[in-house]
């Protein structure tokens, strides 16, 4: 089973574990696997967001704390499950927003800026009300342009984890 972004980034840890991850883990057949992916942050996308909303931190739950909470919630019912958080080198991966090389140059096109802004606010799950307020001035486009110029591109970090059910030994 693949669960990509199965919960809101801002949802409480307890909700994510009890209402999403644990039911999915319980549904695994013998030998079954749940591969889950969610946004991680610490990327240029989040940098754009923080230029408009300093201190914004939508990615407060990492895979380690989520798996600990799920394991605790399952208790003895989880004894036949394996919880794989893995090392960053294996769990973290980059999602790149591709543009033509000419679009990130001395002048960055408005459509590229809008696309980058939309991608950053989508990944950070910024609410419509806050988006409307931020877009009432041109500051959001300037912030996006500065980050694109600084990095030469836009990418987002995601992280993955695996929960697998052991095969029956009998």
N, C-alpha and C positions, 0 to 999 in steps of 0.2 A: 504494500500500500504506500502511495506517495502522498504526503500532506505538505503542500506548498503554501506558506503563509496561512495556516489554518486558524489563526486567531489574530485579533487586533494587537499591534505592538504595545499599545498602552494598557491593555487589559491586565488586571492584577495577576501575579504569579499563581495564586491559589485557584483562580478561575481557569487559567490556561491548563494547569495540571489536572484539576478535578473534572472539568467540563469538556475538555478537548483531548488531551493526551491520554489520560487514563482510559476513557471509553474506547479510544482507538487501539490502545495496547491490549485491552481485554478482548477485543474482537479478533485478535490474531489467531490463526490456526496453528497447529504444531508445525514448526519450521518457518512460520510466517515472519515477515519483516515490515516494520513501519520505518520509512525514511522520511524525515521531516526537515523542512527548510524554512527559515525565517530571516528577516533582515537583521543585520548586525550593527550597522553604523560605522563610525570612525572612518568616513570616506568623504570625498568631495561633495556628494549629495547632502550629507549632514552639515558640511561646512556652509553650503548655500543657506540652509535652513537657519543655522545659528547666526548668520549675518543679519537676518531679519528678526529672529527671536533668540537673542543671546541666552545661553543656558538651557535651551531646548534639549530634552533627552528622551526621545520616544522609545529607545531600545534599552529598556532597563532590565530585561530578563534574558540572561544568556542560557545557553544549552545546558551548562553544568547545574545551575540552580533549578532549572525546569525539570531535569531528569531526577535530581534529588527529591524534589517535591512530588513528582509522579511516583517514584519508588516508595516514598513514605506513605502516600495515599493508598497505594496498592497493598502495603503491608505484606502479610504472608501470601496473599493472592498473586504477588509478583515474583515468587521464588523460582518460577520456571521461565522468567524473562531475563534477557540480557540488555543492559543499558549502555549504549556506546556513545560517549561524548567525543572521544578521540582528541588527538592533538590538533592545534590550530592548522597545521600544515595539511591535515587531511579534511578537516571540517569546514574551514573557511574557503570561500571561493568568490571570485569577482564577477560581477555582471557589468559589462561595459556598454555605454551608450555610444553607438558608432555615428560619426559624422564624416563628411568629406574633409580631407586635410585643408582645403581652401576655406571651409566654414569656421575654422578656428585659426584666425590670422589676425592681422592688424584690426580689421573690422569684423566683428562677429554678427552674422545676420540675425534679424529679429526672430525669424522662425526657429533658428537653432536655440536662441535664448529662451523662447517660450517652451520649446520641447524639453530643454534641460530643467527649467523651473517646474514644469508640470511633472516631470519624472521625480524630481527631488521632493516635491510636496506630496505626491502620491505615495512614495516609499515611506516617508515620515508620517503619513496619515494625518495631515493637517486638516482640521475641520473647516467646512465651507465659510463659516462666519469669520474666522481668523484669516482665511485666504482673501476674502473680499476686502477686509480692512487693509491687508498688506498690499494688495494690488491697486489700492486707491492712489498710490504715488508710484513713481518710476524706480523707487529704491530696490525693489525686488529684481528688476532687470539689471540694474547696476551691480548688485550683489552676485547675481548669476554670471555676469560677464567677467567680474573680477576672479571668481573661482575658476571659470573655464580658462582664462588667460594664465592663471597661476599654474594649473595642472596640465593644460593643453588638451584635456579631455574630461569626460565625466564617467565615473564608475561608482558602483555600490557594492558593499560587502554583504554577503549572506553567510549564514552558518547552518550546518546540517548536524543531525544526530540520528541514531538508529536505535530502535527497540526491536528485539527479535524474541520469538518464543522458541524455546528449546524443543527439539523433536522428542517424541515419546521414546523412552528407552526400552519399552516392553513391547 
